Amino acid sequence: MRKLFIAGALLFSLTSQAQKAKKAPKAADPKPFAATITPDDLKKHLYIVAGAEMEGRETATDGQKKAAAYIENHFKSLGLAPGNGSSYQQLYPVFQDSMVRAGLEVNGKSFEYNKDFSINFASAYTSTLFGGDVVFAGYGISDSTRDDYAGVNAKGKIVLVFAGTPPAQTGTTVRGRNPFAIQEAAQKNGAIAVLQVANGSPRRPGGNKGNMYVNGFRKTIYPNTFLISEEVAAAIMGADFNAAKEALKTGTTPAKVYSANVMLDFAKVTAQLNSSNVIGFMEGTDLKDEYVVISAHYDHLGKRDNVIYFGADDDGSGTTGLLDIAEAFVKAKAAGKGPRRSIIFITVSGEEKGLWGSAYYGDHPTYPLDKTTVDLNIDMIGRIDPKRKGDSTNYVYVVGDDKLSSDLKPISESVNNKYTKLELDYKYNDPKDTERIYYRSDHFNFARKGVPIIFYFNGTHADYHRPTDTPDKIDYVQMAKRAQLVFYTAWEMANRNDMLKRDIPLDAQFR
Ligand SMILES: [Zn+2]
C-alpha cells in the first residue's frame, strides 16, 4: 500500500515538473533502445571478455591490457568519444617488487630467510647495514600511554622489539589498527632498523615477488623491519631473552642496549607497471555539462600457476552489460533521441586489488564530480544467489540508493515499476549487514566524493573468486533484464530536468 502511494506521488511530481520546464524536450520512449540489450549480444561479448585469451584480466598484466583494448575498440566502433582528453584510457601507476636477496647475521652466524627471518618487501628499501649495538625496547611502543624506549638512546641503532601489545591494552588501542605504529615509534626514537620477534614462524607466503601496490611514492619511508624468530632474538640477547619474554606477558621490562654485531641485508628491484580505466564519452544535448556515470570493473584475478580465473560473473557481466548499454544509447542518439546529459561509460581496473582504478578516477576525474549527477555501478549481474529465498528468476540486489540523495530511490523504483519489473532486493543495503557490500565495489569511490550511487549486484555463489566462474554458467536472460534496468535508470537520470539533489550528509554513509 505504502509503496504504491509513493510511486503515485512521484509520478505526479515528475509530470508537474515536466510541465513546468517548457524548454525540456518531449520525453522519448527508451523501450526500443533497451530492447537492443539482448541475451545473445551479452553472451557474444562475455565469451570474449571472460575467455582464455584474456587470461583472467589481472590488473597490470597482459590480460588486463587485452581486455582494455577490446573495450576501447568497442567504444571506438560505436563512435563514442575518448573520455580522457584524446585517449580512451586513463593510465595509473602500479608497482611490484621482486626480492634480489635478503640476509641476516648475528656475531658471524648467518640465519635463513623464510625460516629464521622474513621481510615485507613493499615497505622495505634496499640496504645493507652493519650495527654493533642492538636496543631492546619491549613492545616498541612510544606514545602517551607508554614508552618502551625510556632510559635508552636508540639513535642510529638497530632496535629489537616483540610483536603484539601489552596485556592491559589488548584490543583497546588505536595502535592495534595502525600497521606502522612500531615503525613510527622506532623512527621517532632515531632507530635505523627494526627486528620484530614474530609470533610463530616469520615465514611469509609466496616467492620472491611481492604483491602489487599503488602508493609507490611514500610520504614517509620507515626503517626496514625484519620479522625474526626467537632464535635470532636469543642470539642477540643471550640469557636475557627468556626473562624478557616472560616479563612482557604481564607488563614490561626496561629497555637495554646489547652489544652484538648484526648484519642486515635486503635488496629488491621495483617494477613500475601501469593499469588503466577505459572511458567512453557520449555528449549530451541541452544539459551536456552535467554527467551520468555508468561503471563496471573489467579486471579480475588473473592466473595462478596457469589456472585461469575467468571472472565471467565478476565482473565480466558488468563489463559486457556496460558495453551493451553504451550501444543502446548510441542507437538512441542516432535516432535523434540522445540523452540531455552527457554519459560517461567507465570500465575500471584494480577493483580486485582494492578499488584502485575507481579511486584513481575519484582523485583524478576527467569530468567534474560535482556535475556528475549519479554513478550507476554494475558488479556481478549474471548469476543467481543460491542463498536467496523465494523466486530467484527475476531479482537484483540494489545497494546504496538512499545514501546521498533522497531523490534517487523513488526514481529507481518508479523506473523499475514502469519498465523492468524486477524484484529490487535491499538486503545488502542494510548498514548492519555483515558483508559490508556497500564498501566493496567501485561506486564507493564516487560516493566518498559525494556523488549519489546505485550499486547493482546478484550476490555471491560457489564460483565466486574461483576458476569456475565461467561464461557458460551465466543466466543471460536475467542478465539482460538487469542491464536494461541500468539503462532505463541511466536514461531517466540523463533526461530529467534536475540533477539529483545531494541532501544527505556525506558522513552518514560511514555508519
Ligand atoms: Zn571480485
Residues whose N, C-alpha, C, O or C-beta is under 5 A from the ligand:
A	BS01	ZN	D314
